[in-house]
Amino acid sequence: QASIINEALSSLCSPALVLDVDKVKINAQRMIDRCDKLGVQLRPHMKTHKTLECADIMTAESRRCIVVSTLAEACFYADHGFDDILYAYCLPFDKVERCAALSERLDLFQVLLDHPDALEQLKKRPLRDGRLWHSEGVELTGVYAHCGNSYHCRGLEQIQAVAQETTKLTLQFMEKLKAAGVTCKSSIGSTPSCSHPVRDMAQLSEVHPGNYAFYDAQQSVIGSCSIEDVAVRVLTRVIGHSPHRNQLLIDCGWSGISQEGVGKLPTGCAVIEGHPHLKLVYLTQEHGIVEPTSGLLDYSKYPLGSLLRLIPYHACATTMMHSVYHIYSKGRLVGKWTPTRGW
Ligand SMILES: Cc1ncc(COP(=O)(O)O)c(C=O)c1O
């Protein structure tokens, strides 16, 4: 199996980001099915991939009801026919005009406010054609919480305890709003909590996970998925042997995998697929240093030019290091996806 994959990928210059599109589709469909079963609207976050192709997979081609983390993403998706876009970021004052333009051109563009000063900024820029800002004091669409503390969990039980607590607190807050005469939507969710939802989440209006389409080594450590579910790899080549240090040099440094995994995994900065006894111990900008977890390296197994596949610790950070993603399916390279970039 490993040699079949490597043969298919051998035409790529490394480091290269490779996605197993069949795994992406399975991960996305599982989340759609989970939310359908629960009876809660899925509003997938686009931040991990920032591509049209994956957005279509995650929205089942509806091109509606998404979350973005930058205005560059919001504009990119709006330009390609997406609507009902939630910009999940504390309102940046320098970007109010661009938010206004999106609010005036889309059926629904939602912004987040977490400070009264931000509300003042919106009031200074009323929308044209009788439209209203979809945010607090103007037209409150809903309450949004990320559930980021689920990233400290290990295993199903802890994940569900955090999911339950966040759901409970959000629902209690909704009750208080209701008592004050305010009814609106509620949206929570991270990849860990939405990969193992609790029943009470059915009482929420929406959930908004994003990483789940790719997953990564971090999510497998948390317990959101198994390592086999991870759809993303960085292809790298052995470019040097250092027998005096018992090390290999590879052509992927932090500019190919990101610094996110440093010090986080027993196998170093990433998992080296199919080589559990290798550890990625150090990254420079363009180089990675690999050691065995114990004993002496057998260099005959890793000739110069041989391919290794890294499973990144944090997919969202690793994808940001690449301007193109190579798409792999059933033993073949089948295309490329180009993400949007910027803020
Ligand atoms: C505001 C916000 N909402 C939703 C998400 C998606 O969560 P996850 O990455 O766990 O899928 C993130 C992720 O960072 C986020 O920052």
The ligand as an SDF file (V2000), in Angstrom:
LIG
                    3D

 16 16  0  0  0  0  0  0  0  0999 V2000
  -14.4830   31.1600   15.9770 C   0  0  0  0  0  0  0  0  0  0  0  0
  -14.3030   29.7550   15.5200 C   0  0  0  0  0  0  0  0  0  0  0  0
  -15.4000   29.0470   15.1810 N   0  0  0  0  0  0  0  0  0  0  0  0
  -15.2870   27.7580   14.7440 C   0  0  0  0  0  0  0  0  0  0  0  0
  -14.0600   27.1420   14.6330 C   0  0  0  0  0  0  0  0  0  0  0  0
  -13.9820   25.7360   14.1080 C   0  0  0  0  0  0  0  0  0  0  0  0
  -13.5430   24.8570   15.0830 O   0  0  0  0  0  0  0  0  0  0  0  0
  -12.6140   23.5890   14.7660 P   0  0  0  0  0  0  0  0  0  0  0  0
  -11.3270   24.1080   14.2040 O   0  0  0  0  0  0  0  0  0  0  0  0
  -12.4550   22.9280   16.0720 O   0  0  0  0  0  0  0  0  0  0  0  0
  -13.3440   22.7630   13.7660 O   0  0  0  0  0  0  0  0  0  0  0  0
  -12.9030   27.8550   14.9850 C   0  0  0  0  0  0  0  0  0  0  0  0
  -11.5880   27.2390   14.9230 C   0  0  0  0  0  0  0  0  0  0  0  0
  -10.5710   27.7850   15.2610 O   0  0  0  0  0  0  0  0  0  0  0  0
  -13.0350   29.1980   15.4420 C   0  0  0  0  0  0  0  0  0  0  0  0
  -11.9580   29.9320   15.7760 O   0  0  0  0  0  0  0  0  0  0  0  0
  1  2  1  0
  2  3  1  0
  2 15  2  0
  3  4  2  0
  4  5  1  0
  5  6  1  0
  5 12  2  0
  6  7  1  0
  7  8  1  0
  8  9  2  0
  8 10  1  0
  8 11  1  0
 12 13  1  0
 12 15  1  0
 13 14  2  0
 15 16  1  0
M  END
$$$$
